[in-house]
């Protein structure tokens, strides 16, 4: 896995790491929005996707519990599921934007 800040490669990790771990490796204060993780293959993509799918399921349940439209959360989950068919190269993967669950 390659860790980029902006367009600059700053680390190569010999395995799968989380965004949080990547940011904590950096000496400078860096926003999560500035960090990109590039995957070497779709096995890494699938491993990184698993916790996101679990989180998406929890968001759908929370939305339904709050009687909020769950469609954006279902669309997000489907985009996560489709990611290995959407991209032909693991290094090109761009994760879908997670919708926010209102706090009301």
TIMIVO-7452 format. One line per 2 residues: number of its first residue (from 0); for each residue x, y, z of C-alpha. Coordinates in pm, 1 decimal. Layout:
BEGIN
NUM = X,Y,Z | ...
END
This chain:
BEGIN
0 = 0.0,0.0,0.0 | 124.6,345.5,-86.9
2 = 41.8,649.8,128.4 | 16.7,984.4,-51.3
4 = -22.2,1335.4,87.2 | -153.0,1544.8,-196.5
6 = 39.0,1408.9,-496.0 | 355.3,1328.2,-298.1
8 = 431.2,967.3,-200.0 | 538.5,969.4,163.2
10 = 530.5,603.3,266.8 | 499.8,248.7,145.5
12 = 345.7,3.4,389.1 | 404.8,-367.9,351.5
14 = 43.6,-457.6,414.5 | -293.5,-305.8,478.7
16 = -312.0,-8.6,715.6 | -601.3,213.8,808.8
18 = -629.1,582.7,724.5 | -587.4,656.5,1096.9
20 = -263.3,454.1,1108.0 | -135.4,626.8,794.3
22 = -197.2,970.6,942.7 | -35.7,874.2,1273.5
24 = 279.6,769.4,1081.4 | 324.0,1125.7,960.7
26 = 528.0,1374.5,1159.2 | 331.0,1678.1,1042.5
28 = -28.3,1756.3,1124.9 | -212.2,1639.9,814.8
30 = -582.5,1643.7,745.6 | -743.6,1311.9,654.9
32 = -870.0,1484.0,340.1 | -509.0,1531.9,224.1
34 = -412.6,1164.2,260.6 | -475.8,903.2,-7.7
36 = -416.6,530.9,26.9 | -325.6,351.4,-296.5
38 = -378.2,-24.4,-299.0 | -150.3,-273.0,-470.4
40 = -427.8,-519.8,-553.7 | -797.6,-585.2,-508.0
42 = -733.8,-814.9,-211.8 | -621.6,-506.4,-17.5
44 = -924.3,-314.1,-145.5 | -1160.9,-588.6,-26.3
46 = -991.4,-600.0,315.1 | -1020.0,-222.4,351.1
48 = -1382.9,-234.9,236.4 | -1502.3,-487.0,499.1
50 = -1520.7,-245.1,795.6 | -1678.3,17.6,570.2
52 = -1954.1,-225.5,473.2 | -2017.2,-305.5,840.5
54 = -2034.9,64.7,917.1 | -2273.1,117.6,623.6
56 = -2502.8,-154.9,757.2 | -2502.6,14.3,1098.4
58 = -2584.8,349.2,936.2 | -2879.0,196.5,748.2
60 = -3013.0,48.0,1072.3 | -2964.1,377.0,1258.6
62 = -3140.9,571.3,982.8 | -3433.7,333.6,990.5
64 = -3447.4,349.2,1372.2 | -3465.1,730.1,1349.5
66 = -3723.0,706.6,1067.8 | -3483.6,881.4,828.8
68 = -3467.3,798.3,458.1 | -3213.4,515.5,434.4
70 = -3173.0,541.4,53.5 | -2846.8,744.3,64.9
72 = -2695.6,489.2,303.4 | -2810.3,199.2,85.6
74 = -2662.6,370.0,-222.3 | -2334.0,418.5,-33.9
76 = -2328.1,50.9,66.5 | -2399.9,-55.1,-293.3
78 = -2120.2,170.3,-423.2 | -1884.5,0.8,-175.7
80 = -1997.5,-342.2,-294.2 | -1951.4,-243.9,-659.6
82 = -1605.7,-90.2,-615.8 | -1417.0,-393.0,-748.8
84 = -1626.3,-382.0,-1067.1 | -1619.5,-2.5,-1094.7
86 = -1239.9,19.7,-1115.0 | -1011.8,-196.4,-1327.9
88 = -693.8,-105.8,-1133.8 | -671.3,-118.7,-753.7
90 = -449.7,192.2,-748.9 | -729.5,394.6,-911.8
92 = -991.2,316.7,-644.3 | -1174.7,621.2,-512.2
94 = -1398.3,548.6,-215.5 | -1756.0,678.0,-226.8
96 = -1844.9,959.1,9.8 | -2016.8,835.4,323.8
98 = -2345.8,1016.8,387.2 | -2390.9,1178.7,725.4
100 = -2652.3,1065.1,970.4 | -2828.9,1371.0,1108.8
102 = -2797.3,1417.9,1481.8 | -3164.6,1505.1,1531.5
END
